């Protein structure tokens, strides 16, 4: 499938790997790049040793596909410590792209432009588009609330199905050369085809590639997700409180509504006020690999995930299905 996105980044499929913190490691990013997608390492919170190790691993696996390999970071965390980004921009390899999510990208735009690194900005509302355009974003990602992991909360978030065409119209009027990707709920060829028909140049896929052979996701977490449907996920701040992650409003976290989540989802204020006992329960669940207590980071597309194949097989499957649907 050829789109403006594949042309701009030298891809054979209009898919980018979501830079999922602690899941999109070097092996997964490399596998996606080798398969013709844009492989984005999950730089996440900017933990320097992790980024250094996984970035080097990916490059060792990518003798031919390094031009399709980049990284993503949580923007508000870079505001606190940008050492991982600084290190990345000092390396001989020029990232194919750098994705920033959850914060103002403008303070980092000049550094990326000076190095010749295309900027990808992920947003959840139309009102956030101005900052992306001022930062010179080459790509805007429209993230619907269906997405797994962090995104905008239920009060402020948008559905992928309505956000993508509205942003497509806005970009056509204001910045027609800026590319658009859809994210949130895309797990098969139907999702990719729908995104294309809604005006996107491609898709950013997280949960479906989270459940792939090369993902760093815990096997027990993936097993729990395979047994779930989209009805079994919820967006809330519960696991951020339990994990001691101090995310700013209006962002929270979609995961499986396991036993520990259900225990606290209606008592978030109480949890925030006295979290110690619940955190100890969560920590014990993580240590034991008990995913009725430990979090399972999967989106509303959980019911579309039924196996854990290699990433290349997944990408091929999704692309072929979408191509068939769009042609017919």
C-alpha angles and dihedrals in degrees: 000000000000123000136151087271095055091047094049095050102030095248133152094210129036093238132114125193110239109241094239112186112247092356106063095063130163096279094051094043090049093048091052092047092048089051091055101262128113106267111209118189114224100243088165113159092010099250099177102210091049093049092047093050098044095041091053091046092053093050091051088056095046111066091148105019102052091113087067095052126096142140143243134213140188102252100211089052091053087055086064098040124002097173093116092052091046090052092048094052090051093058123103091238113082109217115240087229141339120223123207122192136179106021146037111313096191098090089061099042098091094051092051093045092050090055093043094243115149113234121228115194122196116206137172103200137042089238090067093060096086093064091050093051092046088052090053096243114191090199133026119201116208105210116196123204089252089078121112121242120012123008140124117311126253093263094056106019126105134215116256089230093062101029096057099057092042091053090044089056092046092050092046089056100039110023112008094175093059111100125227130214126187121224133179125065097013108135107137144021092283090062093048092048091048091050091052092050090049090057104267122137091216144322141269110221124200119151096040092053090040084068096055133111094255098047120114091222113126114262091232092054092050091048090054091050092051089059093050137081129212087265088067095063129082139180115231142124093251099106093041088058092046092048093046091241110153101208118178123238134295094032128090140157136269116209140135115302093237126169096280093046092051090049091061108023093096093041104050094136090053090048092052091049096051111012102152100095093043091048091052089052091049093047090051090051091052092048091050096042088240105155093188082077106019116072125262109206105212133131135229088280089074091111089060093057113089107149143025107232128160114287093245091057091049093049092048092048094049093046095049093048093049092047091051092049094048092048093049 
